[in-house]
Amino acid sequence: MLYLNPRASRVPYPAELQKIMSMARASESREWLMQWDGLRAGSTPLRDLPDLAASLGVKTVLMKDEALRSSLGSFKALGAPIALVRQILRTFEGNGFTAKTLFAGAHRDALAGFTAISATDGNHGRALAAAAQRIGCPCVIVLHAHVSEEREQAIAAYGATIVRIAGNYDASVTEAAALAERHGWHVISDTSYDGYEAIPRDVMQGYGTIAAEVVEALAAPSEDVAHVASTSAAPVTHVFLQGGVGGLAAGVVSYLWECWGAQRPTFVVVEPVQADCLFQSAMAGKPSQATGTVDSVMAGLACGETSPLAWRFLQPSVDGFMTVTDAQAVDAMRRLAQGSENDVPFVAGESGVAGLAGLMAATASPQMTSALGLNADARVLLINTEGATAPSVYADLVGETAEAVAERQRAWLSR
């Protein structure tokens, strides 16, 4: 299902939004994240998939592979750690802490009473736990009923204390806030709510690293980002992004919008049909709740309430909001895992393929194709936001283990 957003505009990036998230602040976050040994050095690959593009009737499909960002296996490694660092720096202002000394674990004793807490569907909590362990502060993660035991164990492996609750993701967000209030802990969440925006902003700004790397990869060898940003039009025509509460989409959209201004690409946000909070927000013209059960195989996108802060960026910029089924997501996972003669195989998790699932659904519908301008000249950017963060789930859905797909990827790349 597609909803064309009547409030989307083609104007330069607004100054009031630039005060909240900007390319400059994203660059600072990126530099700080380079101090963390939890990330692999360098940029993640931006891969061209010509056979996929041909089959979908578009000129180009490019996919940024965040599964390779770190051993954590998802883009969340860019959000929670930088937000944790910024909150510690605010709390201990004047103590001489820096991102470098924090990621080196130099202030463990001083941070013994600083506890970070967050709700999660899996990836955000795992990234926060990993960063907290490295920095040396206690960490508490609240998990809802639908988070698998496999994902819980992956978080606990980084030393976090796990709190289990009944209910869904939104209930876990409420519980995390209540525990923080009771114990004086610090909520490091990617979801904003009334009176809580600074940290979700920091999380979203960390995701700007993805967009910065895309811009650099699309630039000619002699160009820099400043030159690319000054050109008349974006080198991609469409960007399909995962939904959830809206944090990833806002972090990427804000950067690309500031970079290319009124000549920005067409932005499309994709989410599960049963967790359609952004779709509903677009129709209502304000942050709204999902209408479905929220439970989805796309666990990282199984969110019932829109982040109000993210919505401030998405409402004026996202041209289309789409919903896809779990079955469509699984088809996209298998399509990427299979690869082809000219397309490298991908290990892409359930939430990682939402953008591709949306693109596949749109190009299969003449009405959607026309509405979004997905013609033979379209150059589409996708982001694989996660690998097999729940390996057993991945194997069950794809019919092949992540290790087997990764081995075929290595063989393809070595040809």
N, C-alpha and C positions, 0 to 999 in steps of 0.2 A: 504494500500500500504506500502511496506517495502523496504528500501534502506539499504544495508549493507555497512558500512563505511570502505573503504579500508585504511583510515588513522588512524584507531584505533590501539592502540599498547598495548602490555602486558609487560610493563616495570615498574620499581619503579617510584613513584611519582616524577616528575622532580623538581629539586632544584629551577629553575626559576619560577615555578608555586607556590612552597611552600613559596616563598618570598611574594607572593600576598595573598594567602589564605592557612591557615594551621590549623591543629587540635589544636595547641596551641592558636591561635588567636580565633578560634571558642569557645574554653573553656573560654577564657576571656569574650567574648560576652555573653556566657551563664550565667556566674557569674553575670555580670552586669544586665542582663535581670531579674534575680531573685529579683532585687531591685524594680521592677515595680509591683504594685498591680493590673495591668491590665491583668496579666497572672495568671492562676490557678497554685497552688503549685504542684510540682512534674512533672513527665513525662506523656505524653499522652499514651494511651494504644496501645500496639502492639498485635493485635488479630489474632489468628489462625482460618482459615476458611476451615476446612477439607472437607466439602461437596462440596464447590466450587472447591477446588483443585481436588477432585475426578472427578467431572464433566468435568474438563478441561484437565484431563489426566496428571497432574503433582503431585509431591509428597506433596508439601506444598504451601499454599498461606498465607502469613502474610500481614496484613494491619495495618499501623500506622494511627491512627485517629486524625488528626489535627483539626477536627471540634470541638474537646473538649479542645483545647489549651486555649481558653479564650472566653469571651462573644462576641468577634469580630467574632468568628466562622471560622477562617481560619489561615493558616500558616503564613500569612503576618504579624501577630502580633509579629513575631520574627525578621522581617527585617527592616521595617520603624522605629520602636522605637530605635533600637540600632544604626542605621545610623544617626538619628537625634541627639542622645546623642553624638556620636563621632564627628559630625560636630560642635556642640556647644562647645565641649571641645577644638577642634582645633581653633575655632574662639575666644574663651575666655581663651586661654592658659595663665597660670600664675595667674588666678583669684581665684584659689582654688576650682573650681567646681569639683565634682565627679559624677559618675553615680548615686550613692545613693542620693546625695543632689539634683540632677536634678529631679529624679523621685519622690522625696519628695516635689517638688514644691518650693524649698527654694530660687530660683533665679528669681522669676517672674518679679520683678521690673527691674532687669538688662537685662532681655530678652524681654522687651516691644518693642524694636526696631528690634528684630530678627524675621523675618517672614520666615516660611518654606512653600514651594510650591511644588506641584507635580501634574502630570497627573495621571489618574487612570482609570481602568475598574470597580473599586469598592472596592475591598478588601485592596489593598495597601493604597489607600487614606483614607479609614476608619481607618486603623491602625495608619497612620501618624496623622490624626486628633485627635484620642484618646490620643496618646502619647503627642502631642503638648498641648492639654488641660490640661493634668496632669502636664506637666513640666511648663506650663505657658507662652508659646510663641504663637503669632498669626500664623494661618495656612490658606493657600489658596489652594483649590483643583480644578483642571481643568478637566471637564468632557466632553466627546465627545457625539455625537448625539445618539449613541446606548446604552448609560448607562441608565438604567431604572430609573424612578422616585422613585421607592422603594429604590434602592441603593443610590440615591442622598440624600434622607431623612435620611438614616442610617448614612451617613457621616456628614450631617449638624447637626445631633443631638449632635455631639461632638464639636460644636461651630465653625466649619470651614466655611470660606467664599467660596461660590461655584461660579465658572466661567464656563458657558456653551458655547461650540463652535459647529459649524457644522463640519462635517467630522468624521474621525475615530480616533482610539487611537493614531496613529503616528502623526496625526495633533495636537492632544492635547499635546503631548510631545513637539512639536515645539512651541506651544503657551505658555506652562509653562516656557520654556527656555527664550522666548522673554520677558515675564512679569518679570521674575527674573532679567534679564539684565537691564530692564528699571527702576525697583524700588529698585535694590540692595537686592533682596530677595535671599534665599538659596534653590536651587532645591534639594529635597530629593527624588531622583528617583531610581527605580530598573532597569532602562534601561541606559546603557552606550552609549556614542557617543564620537566623536572626542574631546579630551581635557577634558572629564568628565568621570573619572573612579573611583576615591577614594570612593565616596558615594555608587555607585552601588556595589563596592567590599564589603563595610561594610554591605549592605543589604544582599548580598549573604552569607557573613560569618555568619550572624545571623541565616541563614537557616541550618548551620552546626549543630545547636542544635538538629535538628531532627535526623541527622545521628548519632550523639553522643549517643542519647538515644537508637537508634536501636542497636548500638554496645554493649551498656551496657545490654540491654534486652537479647541479644543473647549469652552473656557470661555466663559461669557456675557460680554458686554462689560464688565459691572460686576464680574466676578470676577477674582481673580488665581490663580496656581498654588497658593498655600497653601490658598485656599478650595476649589479643585477637589479637592485632595488630601484634604480633610477631609470631602468628601461621601460618602454611603453606598455608592455604586456607580460603576463606570466608565461613561462615556458610550458606550463601544464594548463589545461583548460578546465579540468574537473578534479576535485579532491573528495573522495568518499571516506568518511571517518566514523569510528565507533561512537555509540551514544553513551550509555550509562547515566551518571548524574550530569555529564557534560564537561568534565574537567579536561580530559584529553583533547576533545574537540575545541574547547575554548583556548587551550594553550597553543595548539597548532594554528587555528584560524587567526588568532590575534597576531601572531608573528607574520603569517603570510599576507594578511590584510595590510599590516603596517608596511611590509616590504613592497607590495605591488599596488596598494591603494585602490583606486577606482578600476584599475585593470586586473584586479584579483581574479582567481579562478572561480568557477561555480562550486560552491560548497554543498555537500550532501551529507547529512548525518543519518546513520543507520542504527536501529536498535531492535531487540526482540519484540514480537507482536504482543507478548504478554507482559512486557516491561517497557511500555511506550510513553514514559513520562515526558520526554522531550517533544515527541509527536503531539501529545495532548497540550503541552505548553504552547506550541506553535499555533494550534487551532484556537486556544483560549487567549493568546496574546499576553500570557503571564505564566510564571512558574507554576506547574500543576503536577498532579499525581498520575501514575499509571492507572489504566482501567482493568488490567488483567491480574492474573495470579502472581506475577513477578517471577515465579520459579521458571528458570530456563536453563537449557544445557549451556548457554552462553553465560556462565556463572558471573564473570566480571561485569556483565551488563545487566544483571538481574536487579535493577534498582527501581524503586517505586516513586521517588521524589526527586525533582530537578534541583540542582544546586542553584540558588538565586544569583550568586555571583557569576557562575558560568553563563547563566542565561542572559546577563547583561551584554555579553560578547556574542552569543549565538543568535539572539533574536534579530539584530540588525544586519547579520552577515550570512547566515545559512539560507541558501536558496530553496533547498528541499529537505524534508524530513521523511524518512522511510522506515517501514517495519518489515522484518523478515521472520520466517519461521525457523524453528530449530532444525527442521529437515533441510532447509536451504543452507543453513550454516554448515551442516555436516557435509552436504554436497560440495561446498566450497573447500572444506578441509581436504576432502578426497581429491579434488581437482588439483590443488596445490601440491599435495603429497605425491601424486602421480607424475607430475612434470611431463616433459615431452622432449622431442629432439632438440628444440631450441629454447625450451623453458626449464630452468633449474628447478628440481624438486624442493619443496618447502616443508619444514615442520611448523605448522601453524595451528595454534590451539583454538578452542571453541569460540572465544571472544575475539581472537586475533583475525578471524576471517570475516567478521561482520561487514566490513567495507566491500570486500569482494562479493559476498552474498548479495549485498544491495546492488552492486554493479551488474551481476549476473541476472538478477530479477528485473532490473530496469531495461537491460538490452533485450530481454525476452519479451518485453511489452512494447508494441509500437507506440502506444499512448505515452508511456513513461520516456521512451527514447526521444520522442519529439519534444515533450515538455522540458526535458533536461538538456536538449541539444547534443545528444550523444551520437554524433554522426561519424563518418569515416575519417574526419580530421581531428576527432577528439583525442586528447592526450591525458590519460587518467593516472592520478597518483593514489596509491593505497598504502596503508600501514599495517603490517602484520605485528600486532601489539604483543603477542605472546607465543611462546612455543608450547611444548607439552608440559604445562605446569602441573597437570594431574596425569601422569604417564599411563595409568591403567585406563582412565577414561578415554584418553586419546586413542589407545590401541583398540578399545572396544568400538569406537565410532569410526575410525579409519579402516580397521581391519588389518593393521600393520603397526608395528611398534615404531616409536619415534626414533629409536636407534637405527632401525632398518632404513627409514626414510633419510636420516642424516647420513648414513653410509652411501646411499645412492646420490645424495647431494654432493658429497665429497668426490665420488667417482665422476659425476657430471662435470664438476668444476676442474677436475684434473685432466680432462680430455685435451 
